[in-house]
């Protein structure tokens, strides 16, 4: 039986922060816009701030849908599901905001992530912070039990071989706008984050 919580309590927080994978869903306001659903892994990149707030590191990717949608309307839902132990699904609905890597307060916002902040600073385009409006669980009876083998090290290796300037170029050419043409990473933010002097036009 599904249960709606008043907020993210201590027990739920502990369970959430132990999960190796979560899913993020956002959508543009346009009726014909593309809904986005993204899987997010890497332990330590998600943290519960308090009973009504959570945040996660937005690592470099080939798309920028979540950031673009949040900039337009803020709506977001994050889902966790248990792949071992008892069956369980948890959804966190809320309103998200983006702190970009070039924003003056980015270091303060990313610092609470501790080791993840230190090791993935160059990969992080932003920190997504969400004010939670609804917390609910569900049975998850149809979710299969699976075993985690390991986290992939591909993104870490990719970032290490490129360095800040090439990552900034990647952001400017691949993350300038969403699939529907909504703004993603702004040119000044890309320049500040990567310390580059020029930025190509949107891809």
DACOR-V469205 format. One record per pair of residues at least 24 apart in sequence whose C-alpha atoms are under 8 Angstrom apart, sorted by sequence separation. I is the first residue (numbers start at 1). J is the second residue. If there is no record, write none. Layout:
BEGIN
i j
I J
I J
END
This chain:
BEGIN
i j
19 43
101 125
18 43
70 95
100 125
101 126
168 193
169 194
177 202
70 96
71 97
100 126
101 127
168 194
176 202
17 44
70 97
71 98
99 126
100 127
167 194
168 195
172 199
173 200
176 203
70 98
98 126
99 127
168 196
172 200
173 201
174 202
17 46
36 65
98 127
99 128
164 193
165 194
172 201
173 202
174 203
17 47
36 66
98 128
99 129
164 194
165 195
169 199
172 202
173 203
17 48
67 98
97 128
98 129
164 195
165 196
96 128
97 129
96 129
97 130
123 156
96 130
13 48
95 130
96 131
94 130
95 131
120 156
123 159
94 131
95 132
122 159
94 132
95 133
26 65
27 66
93 132
94 133
8 48
26 66
92 132
93 133
94 134
25 66
28 69
92 133
93 134
122 163
8 50
9 51
24 66
27 69
92 134
93 135
122 164
8 51
26 69
29 72
91 134
92 135
7 51
8 52
26 70
28 72
29 73
91 135
92 136
123 167
7 52
28 73
90 135
91 136
90 136
91 137
90 137
27 75
89 137
90 138
26 75
27 76
88 137
89 138
26 76
88 138
89 139
25 76
26 77
88 139
89 140
24 76
25 77
87 139
88 140
24 77
25 78
57 110
87 140
88 141
24 78
87 141
23 78
24 79
22 78
23 79
87 143
22 79
23 80
22 80
82 140
21 80
22 81
81 140
83 143
85 145
19 80
59 120
82 143
83 144
84 145
19 81
81 143
83 145
84 146
19 82
60 123
82 145
83 146
84 147
16 80
59 123
60 124
83 147
59 124
60 125
47 113
58 124
59 125
46 113
57 124
58 125
59 126
45 113
57 125
58 126
44 113
57 126
58 127
57 127
58 128
44 115
45 116
56 127
57 128
44 116
45 117
55 127
56 128
55 128
56 129
55 129
54 129
55 130
53 129
54 130
53 130
54 131
53 131
54 132
52 131
53 132
52 132
52 133
103 189
102 189
101 189
102 190
100 189
102 192
102 193
101 193
42 151
68 177
41 151
68 178
72 182
60 171
63 174
64 175
62 174
63 175
64 176
65 177
71 183
62 175
64 177
65 178
69 182
71 184
64 178
65 179
68 182
63 178
68 183
68 184
67 184
67 185
65 184
64 184
64 185
7 132
7 134
8 135
6 134
7 135
5 134
6 135
4 134
5 135
4 135
5 136
4 136
3 136
4 137
2 136
3 137
2 137
3 138
2 138
1 138
2 139
1 139
34 179
34 180
33 180
END
